[in-house]
């Protein structure tokens, strides 16, 4: 990407110098006036230039000026109208007024053209923000700059939210399930156990309920160790009552049992607000840590919820709804979430006419 700075006595001369160096489609980054001289900073790679964040601007409908070449032509017109020598004795007053009005109109077009170019770069997701997407989630999804289609942006958001099938989950010997009261973790544990036993060689699963202390963790590890030599695989599932005990106990006990694979599953329910999720849902601390969302059959998953989970780094592995196929436990899929987000945006656009 080439970025140049040009200083001249007037804007027209500076613009012509930019056009000579970068071509008629150059992108103006900034214009400043100091000591009677005009300084323009421009680039020939507008697609990859990242502008600093701006607050959304509200503009009246204007005639769109799409490129630098048109802006340059308008500036030339203004310069000619302003600087053209005029004999006031020979030129009628009406002609002078027409010249001034034309110059003002051209200046307005230049201003509006530059504003539209800025907005196209800074706000490519205006369709998503009103539906619930946050700027921080957009940054994590990597879609804050550049022009993208609604469908493409929705897919990038979904990729940041969905973990996809995880081999680490299915290879785990030690599975911790944590969640806030009322999130449905007890029911989820039963569904997880059923899901794991559907493998080609079903493992032996033992559920440890109401785990609250290091002693409980040690007991679960000891049970696994007891069956180390068995041909059939064994999995310990622990129901954690208080998530604050997870890190210190897991890493403390795991230090003595390094041969076991540990996975943490955080359970949360659909329908929580963005702020509630940010303040109350556990933020992942290890790579093998996933999210299961429950009560999907009660209400729809909102984009503000998805944004909150993206912000805290939680990746959704399963959805848990009513009992049925797969015992009511469904893998989270990028294509389904992407379509859901796309439909949310399109529905709002249709509702607003």
C-alpha positions in Angstrom: 0.0 0.0 0.0 1.4 3.4 -1.0 0.7 6.4 1.2 1.8 9.8 0.2 1.7 13.4 1.6 1.4 16.4 -0.8 1.7 20.1 0.2 0.7 22.9 -2.2 -0.4 26.5 -2.3 -4.0 25.5 -3.1 -6.2 22.4 -3.0 -6.4 22.0 -6.8 -2.7 21.9 -7.2 -2.4 19.4 -4.3 -5.1 17.2 -5.8 -3.5 17.2 -9.2 -0.2 16.2 -7.6 -1.9 13.3 -5.9 -3.6 12.2 -9.1 -0.2 12.2 -10.9 1.4 10.0 -8.2 -1.4 7.6 -7.4 -3.8 7.9 -10.3 -7.4 9.2 -10.6 -8.9 6.6 -8.2 -6.7 7.6 -5.2 -8.3 7.7 -1.7 -8.0 10.8 0.4 -7.1 10.0 4.0 -6.9 13.5 5.3 -6.8 17.2 4.3 -5.3 20.0 6.4 -4.6 23.7 6.0 -1.5 25.3 7.7 0.2 28.6 7.1 -1.8 29.2 3.9 -0.8 25.8 2.4 -2.9 22.7 1.8 -1.6 19.3 2.8 -3.3 16.1 1.5 -2.5 12.6 2.7 -3.7 9.9 0.2 -3.3 6.2 -0.6 -3.8 4.0 -3.6 -5.0 1.0 -1.5 -8.3 2.1 0.0 -9.6 -1.5 0.4 -6.9 -2.3 3.0 -6.7 1.1 4.7 -8.2 1.0 8.2 -9.8 4.3 9.3 -10.0 5.2 13.0 -13.5 4.5 14.5 -16.1 7.2 13.9 -19.5 7.7 15.4 -22.3 7.0 12.9 -23.2 10.0 10.9 -26.7 10.8 9.7 -26.9 12.3 6.3 -29.6 13.6 4.1 -30.0 11.7 0.8 -27.3 13.0 -1.6 -26.2 12.3 -5.1 -23.5 9.8 -4.6 -20.0 10.6 -5.9 -18.2 7.3 -6.1 -14.5 8.0 -6.7 -11.6 10.3 -6.4 -11.7 11.2 -10.1 -15.1 12.8 -9.8 -14.0 14.7 -6.7 -11.0 16.1 -8.6 -13.2 17.2 -11.5 -15.6 19.0 -9.1 -12.6 20.7 -7.5 -11.4 21.9 -10.8 -14.8 23.3 -11.6 -14.8 25.2 -8.3 -11.4 26.6 -9.0 -12.3 27.8 -12.5 -15.5 29.4 -11.3 -13.8 31.2 -8.4 -10.6 32.3 -10.1 -11.9 33.1 -13.6 -11.2 36.8 -14.3 -14.5 38.6 -14.6 -15.0 42.1 -15.8 -17.9 43.2 -13.6 -18.8 45.9 -16.1 -19.4 43.2 -18.8 -20.7 40.4 -16.7 -24.2 40.6 -15.6 -25.1 40.3 -11.9 -27.2 37.2 -12.7 -24.2 35.4 -14.2 -22.0 36.1 -11.2 -24.7 34.6 -8.9 -25.0 31.6 -11.2 -21.2 31.0 -10.9 -21.3 31.3 -7.1 -24.2 28.9 -6.8 -22.5 26.4 -9.1 -19.3 26.6 -7.0 -21.3 26.0 -3.8 -23.1 23.0 -5.4 -19.7 21.5 -6.4 -18.3 22.0 -3.0 -21.3 20.3 -1.4 -20.8 17.3 -3.7 -17.2 17.0 -2.7 -18.0 17.1 1.0 -20.8 14.5 0.6 -18.7 12.3 -1.5 -15.9 12.2 1.1 -18.4 11.5 3.9 -19.9 8.6 2.0 -16.5 7.1 1.3 -15.7 7.3 5.0 -19.0 5.8 6.1 -18.6 2.9 3.6 -15.3 2.0 5.3 -16.1 2.7 9.0 -19.7 1.3 9.1 -19.9 -1.8 7.0 -22.2 -3.4 9.6 -25.0 -0.9 9.9 -27.5 -3.6 9.2 -26.2 -5.7 12.1 -25.9 -3.2 14.9 -29.7 -2.5 15.3 -30.3 -6.2 15.6 -27.9 -6.6 18.5 -24.3 -7.0 17.3 -21.8 -5.1 19.4 -18.7 -3.4 18.1 -16.5 -5.6 20.4 -18.0 -8.8 18.9 -17.6 -7.4 15.4 -13.9 -6.8 16.1 -13.4 -10.4 17.4 -15.2 -11.7 14.3 -12.9 -9.6 12.2 -15.6 -7.8 10.2 -15.2 -4.1 11.2 -13.6 -2.9 8.0 -14.2 -3.5 4.3 -17.4 -4.0 2.5 -19.0 -7.4 2.9 -22.4 -8.8 2.1 -24.9 -9.5 4.9 -24.5 -13.2 4.3 -20.7 -13.1 4.4 -20.7 -11.1 7.6 -23.3 -13.4 9.2 -21.1 -16.4 8.4 -18.0 -14.7 10.1 -20.0 -14.0 13.2 -21.3 -17.6 13.3 -17.7 -18.9 13.0 -16.6 -16.9 16.0 -19.5 -18.3 18.1 -19.7 -22.0 17.1 -16.9 -24.4 18.1 -18.0 -27.1 15.7 -17.3 -30.8 16.5 -14.5 -31.0 19.1 -12.3 -34.1 19.3 -11.0 -32.8 22.6 -14.5 -33.1 24.0 -15.0 -36.7 22.9 -11.5 -37.7 24.0 -12.0 -36.3 27.5 -11.7 -38.6 30.6 -12.7 -35.9 33.1 -15.7 -33.8 32.2 -16.7 -30.8 34.4 -20.2 -29.3 33.9 -20.7 -25.9 35.4 -23.6 -23.5 35.2 -25.7 -20.9 37.1 -28.7 -22.1 39.1 -31.7 -22.8 36.8 -29.5 -23.2 33.7 -30.4 -26.9 33.5 -27.0 -28.5 34.0 -28.4 -31.6 35.7 -30.5 -32.4 32.7 -27.6 -31.5 30.4 -25.4 -34.0 32.2 -27.8 -36.8 31.5 -28.0 -35.8 27.8 -24.2 -35.6 27.6 -23.9 -39.1 29.1 -26.4 -40.4 26.5 -24.5 -38.6 23.8 -21.1 -40.1 24.8 -22.5 -43.7 25.1 -23.6 -43.5 21.4 -19.9 -43.9 20.3 -18.9 -47.1 18.6 -17.4 -48.4 21.8 -19.6 -47.0 24.6 -17.6 -45.9 27.7 -18.4 -46.5 31.3 -19.7 -43.2 32.7 -20.0 -42.1 36.4 -21.6 -38.9 37.4 -20.3 -37.1 40.5 -23.1 -34.8 41.7 -22.7 -31.6 43.9 -18.9 -31.3 43.6 -17.8 -28.6 46.0 -14.3 -29.3 47.2 -10.9 -30.6 46.2 -11.7 -33.9 47.9 -14.5 -34.4 45.5 -12.2 -33.8 42.6 -9.6 -36.1 44.0 -12.3 -38.8 44.4 -13.2 -38.6 40.7 -9.6 -38.8 39.6 -9.1 -41.8 41.9 -12.1 -43.5 40.3 -10.5 -43.0 36.9 -7.2 -44.3 38.1 -8.8 -47.4 39.6 -10.0 -48.4 36.1 -6.8 -47.4 34.2 -6.1 -50.9 33.2 -9.7 -51.8 32.1 -10.2 -52.4 28.4 -13.4 -50.3 28.4 -12.9 -46.6 28.6 -14.1 -44.7 31.7 -15.4 -41.1 31.9 -16.0 -39.1 35.0 -18.6 -36.3 34.7 -18.6 -33.8 37.6 -21.6 -31.5 38.4 -20.0 -28.3 39.7 -22.1 -26.3 42.1 -19.8 -23.3 42.3 -17.7 -22.3 39.3 -15.2 -20.4 41.5 -13.8 -23.8 42.7 -13.0 -25.0 39.1 -9.6 -23.5 38.3 -7.8 -24.0 41.5 -9.1 -27.6 42.0 -8.8 -28.7 38.4 -5.3 -27.6 37.9 -4.3 -28.7 41.4 -5.6 -32.2 41.0 -4.7 -32.5 37.3 -1.0 -31.9 38.2 -1.1 -35.4 39.9 -3.0 -37.1 37.1 -1.4 -35.7 33.9 -2.4 -38.6 31.7 -6.1 -37.7 31.8 -7.8 -35.3 29.4 -9.9 -32.6 31.1 -12.7 -30.7 29.5 -14.9 -28.0 31.0 -18.5 -27.4 29.8 -20.3 -24.3 30.8 -24.1 -24.4 30.7 -26.2 -21.3 30.1 -29.8 -20.7 29.0 -31.1 -19.0 25.9 -32.9 -15.7 26.6 -30.4 -14.0 28.9 -29.5 -10.3 28.3 -26.1 -9.2 26.9 -25.2 -7.6 30.3 -26.2 -10.6 32.3 -24.0 -12.9 30.2 -21.0 -10.6 30.4 -21.4 -10.3 34.2 -22.4 -13.8 35.2 -21.3 -16.5 32.7 -17.9 -18.0 33.2 -15.2 -16.9 30.8 -13.1 -19.8 29.4 -9.6 -20.3 30.9 -8.5 -23.4 29.1 -8.5 -24.5 25.4 -10.8 -27.4 26.1 -13.7 -25.3 27.4 -17.0 -25.1 25.7 -20.6 -23.7 26.0 -23.9 -25.5 25.9 -27.0 -23.4 25.6 -30.3 -24.8 27.0 -34.0 -23.9 26.6 -33.7 -23.3 22.9 -37.3 -24.5 22.5 -38.5 -21.7 24.9 -37.2 -18.7 23.0 -35.0 -17.7 20.1 -31.3 -17.0 20.3 -30.7 -13.2 19.9 -27.7 -11.6 18.2 -27.0 -9.6 21.4 -26.6 -13.0 23.2 -24.3 -14.3 20.5 -22.3 -11.0 20.7 -21.9 -11.4 24.5 -20.6 -15.0 24.2 -18.2 -13.9 21.4 -16.9 -11.1 23.7 -16.1 -13.5 26.6 -14.6 -16.0 24.2 -17.2 -18.8 24.8 -17.6 -21.2 21.9 -20.9 -23.0 21.6 -20.7 -26.8 21.3 -24.3 -28.0 21.8 -27.8 -26.7 22.1 -30.2 -28.5 24.4 -33.9 -28.4 23.8 -36.9 -30.7 24.1 -36.3 -34.5 24.2 -36.3 -36.1 20.8 -33.7 -36.9 18.2 -30.2 -37.1 19.8 -32.0 -36.9 23.2 -32.6 -33.2 22.8 -28.9 -32.4 22.4 -27.9 -30.8 19.1 -24.5 -29.9 17.8 -24.1 -26.1 17.1 -23.5 -25.7 13.4 -22.0 -22.6 11.6 -24.4 -22.9 8.6 -27.5 -22.9 10.9 -26.4 -20.0 13.0 -25.3 -18.0 10.0 -28.7 -18.5 8.4 -30.4 -17.5 11.7 -28.3 -14.3 11.9 -28.9 -13.5 8.2 -32.7 -13.9 8.7 -32.7 -11.6 11.8 -31.1 -8.8 9.7 -33.3 -9.4 6.7 -36.5 -9.5 8.8 -35.6 -6.1 10.4 -34.8 -4.6 7.0 -38.2 -5.8 5.7 -40.0 -4.5 8.7 -38.5 -1.1 8.2 -39.5 -1.0 4.6 
